[in-house]
């Protein structure tokens, strides 16, 4: 397991992506899979940066773990911000036009659609959001 802890700011999205991609490269992750993981990581970390501590700033930890059979990567985001379960909100109705659709929810919908597993829990004063993606697509 590898872990990076940074301030939960939008400026640190690139640091988080570099950290995650370094782990994916060690696994010879296909570029197509890496792009899906990158979109999910960017969406989740951006949400933490914008909303978890608003208007204050706090830290967020990003853990990367690998599993075998099948080869997979699990990325866990941990923050001590406002409790929020992004999975509890209903998925947006993507059959509606952009003008008819409610604002918000599309990013986490994309995360759920592209990752093999997504889970959330609030434990010991921390939001813990975990995504998992099989490497061998």
N, C-alpha and C positions, 0 to 999 in steps of 0.2 A: 504494500500500500504506500502511496505517495500522497502528501498533503501540502497544500499551499494555503496560507492565511493572508488575506489582504484587506485593506479598507474596502467596504462595499460602495465603491464609487464607479460611475460609468467610465472613468478614465482607466480603471483597472480591468476592463473587459479584455483588452488585448493581452495583458499579463496572464489572465486565466486561460485564454485560448492557447497561448504559447505553451503553458504548463500542460494542459490536457493533450495538445498535439504532440508534444515530446513523448508522452506516454504511448499515444497511438502509433507513432512511428516505430517505437521499439517492438510493437506487435505486428509490424508490417500490415497495418490497417489499409484496406483499399481506399482510394481517394473518395469514391462515392459514399462510403460509410463515414469517412472522416467529415465530409461536408455536412451530412445529416447530424452527426454529433456536434459539430461546430455551431450549427443553427440552434440546436437545443441548449447548448451551454450558453451561448450568447443571450438567448431569450430568458433563461432562468436567472443568470447572473445580473442581467439588466433589470429584471423585475426586483431582485433583491436590492440593487443599487438605488432604484427609484422609490421603492415603497417600504422596505423593511424598517428603516430607522427615521423616515421622513418626519421632521425636517433635519434631524440630527444625522450623524454618520457613525457607523459601527463597523465591526469586522465581519468577514464571512470566510469560512473555510471551505475548500474544495478538495475532496478526497477522490483519488483514482485508484480503483482496484481491478485486478484482472481475474478471470475465471477460465477454466479449461473445460473442454468437453460439454458444450461447444465453447470455443474461444469467444470470450465476451469481455466487455469493459463496463464497469459500474462506476458512476460518478455521483458522489454525494455532496450536496450543498448544505451547509449548516450556518445558520445565523441566529442571533439572539434578539431579532427585531420583533415587530408586532406579529402576533400569531396570525397566520394566514394559510389556509389550505387551498391552493389554486386548483386542485382536482375536484373540489366540492361544487364549483360553479358548473352549471350545465354547459355543454358544448354549444358553440354558436351554430345557428342554422345557416349552413353554407349554401343552401339552395336559394336564399334571399339575395337580392341585389345589395351592393355595398350601401346604398342609400337607405335600405330597409332594415339592415342588420344593426343590432345593438353594438355600441363601441366596446371593445375589449374582448378578451377571451380567445382570440384567434391564435396568438402565440403559443399558449399552453396547449391548445388544440393540436397545433402542428407538432409540438413535442410528443404528445400522446400518440399521434398518428405515425411518427417516424421511429420512436424508440420501442424496444421489445417489452420493457417494463418501466412503469413510472409509479412511484409511491411517495406518500407524504405522511409524516407524523410530527406531532408536537410533543417534545419530551424534555423534561428538566429545563424549561424555559427556552427551548430552542426549536426553531423550524428546521426540519430535516427532510429534504427533498432528494430522492434518489432516482436516477435514470440508469437503465441498463440497455446495452446494444450489443447484439451478437456481431462479431467481427467477420465471420465467414458468411457473407451474403451469397 
